[in-house]
Amino acid sequence: MRLGDVLYEPGAGFSHVWFPATCIVSLLHSLKDGASAEIAMVGNEGLTGIASFMGGETASHRAIVCSAGYAYRLIGRRLTEEFLRNGQMQFLLLRYTQALITQMAQTAVCNRYHTVGQRLCRWLLLSLDRLGGNKLTMTQELIADMLGVRREGVNEAAHKLQTLGVIRYRRGRIRVLDRDRLEQLCCECYAVVKKETDRLLPTSLCARI
């Protein structure tokens, strides 16, 4: 899964669903003038294409790879068939969908009320949770598209974090040096999403199913 690869566009049907393993997929809503903003991100905790088993059949948003890596791909019809068995897979997929809805709702609130700097901190923390490390390969232009802000705003926010010794940013590569400090600078939105995701999708539950 290469950086910038588009998995599907709004209105598209789902021939396949993707389970990110080492990559991150961003779900974006776009406007007629070309502007866009991220509504959620999907990593190794979930999958893209939930409409395939929720009955919607087509996408309402765009899905684009925002961090390169690997993913598993499954024929959408196969997942729907398993979902309709009313078994453990259905239970897990519904819990994941609830966690995703929480992330979407919190992202909307965050974009409305919090600063670019706080939103950048939230975005970095959510990304790190899905990569399992402290490094990201991401241009400021792409981050700006994810956050729905101007590139200059991201540049200013990233510069402040670098000055504080929280991150190191160079040529599209971000390394988080002080995660604790990053969490302190973030708004409450990250904690809300993480708490709900951990509650709905604990490691013990996923391993059991």
C-alpha positions as CSV (number, residue, x, y, z in Angstrom):
1,M,0.0,0.0,0.0
2,R,1.8,3.1,-1.3
3,L,1.5,6.6,0.2
4,G,-1.3,8.3,-1.7
5,D,-2.9,5.2,-3.1
6,V,-6.7,5.7,-3.3
7,L,-8.7,2.6,-2.3
8,Y,-12.1,4.0,-3.3
9,E,-14.0,7.2,-4.0
10,P,-17.4,8.4,-2.9
11,G,-20.3,6.5,-4.5
12,A,-18.1,3.5,-5.3
13,G,-19.2,-0.1,-4.5
14,F,-17.1,-2.4,-2.4
15,S,-15.6,-5.3,-4.3
16,H,-13.0,-5.7,-1.5
17,V,-12.4,-4.6,2.0
18,W,-8.9,-3.9,3.4
19,F,-7.5,-4.7,6.8
20,P,-4.4,-2.5,7.4
21,A,-1.5,-4.3,9.0
22,T,1.4,-1.8,8.9
23,C,-0.2,1.0,6.9
24,I,-2.8,3.7,7.8
25,V,-5.8,4.6,5.6
26,S,-7.4,8.0,5.9
27,L,-11.1,8.4,5.4
28,L,-11.8,11.9,3.8
29,H,-14.9,13.9,2.9
30,S,-14.4,16.3,0.0
31,L,-16.2,19.4,-1.2
32,K,-17.0,20.5,-4.7
33,D,-14.2,23.1,-4.6
34,G,-11.7,20.4,-4.0
35,A,-11.2,21.0,-0.2
36,S,-11.2,18.0,2.0
37,A,-10.8,16.9,5.6
38,E,-10.2,13.6,7.4
39,I,-13.2,12.2,9.3
40,A,-11.3,9.1,10.6
41,M,-8.2,7.0,10.2
42,V,-8.0,3.2,10.1
43,G,-5.0,1.2,11.1
44,N,-4.3,-2.3,12.4
45,E,-7.3,-2.0,14.8
46,G,-9.9,-2.2,12.0
47,L,-10.8,-2.2,8.3
48,T,-12.0,0.0,5.5
49,G,-15.3,-0.6,3.7
50,I,-17.8,-1.1,6.6
51,A,-20.7,-0.2,4.3
52,S,-20.2,-3.5,2.6
53,F,-21.6,-5.4,5.6
54,M,-23.7,-2.6,7.1
55,G,-26.1,-2.5,4.1
56,G,-25.0,0.8,2.6
57,E,-23.3,-0.9,-0.3
58,T,-21.5,2.3,-1.6
59,A,-19.0,4.6,0.0
60,S,-19.8,8.1,1.2
61,H,-16.2,9.2,1.5
62,R,-12.8,8.8,0.0
63,A,-10.2,6.3,1.3
64,I,-6.5,7.1,0.8
65,V,-3.3,5.6,2.2
66,C,-1.7,8.2,4.4
67,S,1.1,6.0,5.7
68,A,2.6,3.3,3.4
69,G,2.8,-0.3,4.5
70,Y,0.9,-3.6,4.1
71,A,-2.7,-4.6,4.4
72,Y,-4.8,-7.7,3.9
73,R,-7.5,-7.6,1.2
74,L,-10.7,-9.7,1.3
75,I,-13.5,-10.0,-1.2
76,G,-16.3,-7.9,0.3
77,R,-19.0,-10.5,-0.4
78,R,-17.1,-13.0,1.7
79,L,-17.0,-10.7,4.7
80,T,-20.8,-9.9,4.3
81,E,-21.6,-13.6,4.2
82,E,-19.7,-14.2,7.4
83,F,-21.3,-11.1,9.0
84,L,-24.8,-12.5,8.2
85,R,-24.0,-15.7,10.1
86,N,-24.8,-13.7,13.3
87,G,-21.7,-15.1,15.0
88,Q,-18.6,-13.8,16.7
89,M,-17.3,-11.9,13.6
90,Q,-20.5,-9.9,13.5
91,F,-20.1,-9.0,17.2
92,L,-16.6,-7.8,16.6
93,L,-17.4,-5.8,13.4
94,L,-20.2,-4.0,15.2
95,R,-18.0,-3.1,18.1
96,Y,-15.4,-1.8,15.6
97,T,-18.1,0.2,13.8
98,Q,-19.1,1.9,17.1
99,A,-15.5,2.8,17.8
100,L,-15.1,4.3,14.3
101,I,-18.3,6.3,14.8
102,T,-16.9,7.7,18.0
103,Q,-13.7,8.7,16.2
104,M,-15.7,10.4,13.5
105,A,-17.8,12.3,16.0
106,Q,-14.8,13.4,18.1
107,T,-12.9,14.5,15.0
108,A,-15.9,16.8,14.0
109,V,-15.9,18.4,17.4
110,C,-12.1,18.7,17.4
111,N,-12.0,20.4,14.0
112,R,-14.7,22.9,15.2
113,Y,-13.3,23.9,18.6
114,H,-9.6,23.2,18.9
115,T,-6.5,24.9,17.5
116,V,-4.4,23.5,14.6
117,G,-1.7,22.7,17.1
118,Q,-4.0,20.6,19.2
119,R,-5.5,18.9,16.2
120,L,-2.0,18.1,14.9
121,C,-1.1,16.5,18.3
122,R,-4.3,14.4,18.2
123,W,-3.5,13.3,14.7
124,L,0.1,12.3,15.5
125,L,-1.0,10.3,18.5
126,L,-3.7,8.4,16.7
127,S,-1.2,7.7,13.9
128,L,1.4,6.4,16.3
129,D,-1.1,4.1,18.0
130,R,-1.7,2.5,14.6
131,L,2.0,2.1,13.7
132,G,3.4,0.9,17.0
133,G,6.5,3.1,16.8
134,N,7.6,6.8,17.0
135,K,8.2,7.6,13.4
136,L,6.0,8.8,10.5
137,T,6.7,9.5,6.9
138,M,4.3,12.3,6.0
139,T,4.6,15.6,4.1
140,Q,3.1,18.8,5.6
141,E,0.9,19.1,2.5
142,L,-0.7,15.8,3.1
143,I,-1.2,16.5,6.9
144,A,-2.8,19.8,5.9
145,D,-5.3,17.9,3.7
146,M,-6.0,15.5,6.5
147,L,-6.7,18.3,9.0
148,G,-8.5,20.5,6.5
149,V,-6.2,23.5,7.1
150,R,-3.6,25.5,5.2
151,R,-0.1,24.1,4.9
152,E,1.2,27.2,6.6
153,G,-0.8,26.4,9.7
154,V,0.7,22.9,9.9
155,N,4.2,24.3,9.3
156,E,3.8,26.7,12.2
157,A,2.3,24.1,14.5
158,A,5.0,21.5,13.7
159,H,7.7,24.2,14.2
160,K,6.4,24.9,17.7
161,L,6.5,21.2,18.6
162,Q,10.0,20.9,17.3
163,T,11.1,24.0,19.2
164,L,9.7,22.4,22.4
165,G,11.7,19.2,21.7
166,V,8.5,17.1,21.2
167,I,9.1,16.1,17.6
168,R,11.9,16.2,15.0
169,Y,10.7,17.0,11.5
170,R,12.8,16.8,8.4
171,R,12.0,16.2,4.7
172,G,8.6,14.6,5.3
173,R,9.9,12.4,8.2
174,I,8.5,13.0,11.7
175,R,10.0,11.4,14.8
176,V,8.2,11.9,18.1
177,L,10.8,12.5,20.8
178,D,8.5,13.1,23.8
179,R,5.2,11.3,23.7
180,D,4.2,12.3,27.2
181,R,4.6,15.9,26.4
182,L,2.7,15.4,23.1
183,E,-0.3,14.0,25.1
184,Q,-0.1,17.0,27.5
185,L,-0.3,19.5,24.6
186,C,-3.2,17.6,22.9
187,C,-6.8,18.4,23.5
188,E,-9.1,15.8,25.2
189,C,-10.2,14.4,21.9
190,Y,-7.4,11.9,21.6
191,A,-8.1,10.4,25.1
192,V,-11.8,10.1,24.4
193,V,-11.2,8.1,21.2
194,K,-8.5,5.9,22.7
195,K,-10.5,5.1,25.8
196,E,-13.5,4.1,23.7
197,T,-11.5,2.1,21.2
198,D,-9.7,0.2,24.1
199,R,-13.0,-0.5,25.8
200,L,-14.7,-1.8,22.6
201,L,-11.7,-3.6,21.2
202,P,-9.5,-4.9,24.0
203,T,-6.7,-7.2,22.9
204,S,-8.2,-10.1,24.9
205,L,-11.5,-9.9,23.0
206,C,-9.8,-9.8,19.6
207,A,-7.6,-12.7,20.4
208,R,-10.5,-14.8,21.7
209,I,-12.6,-14.2,18.5
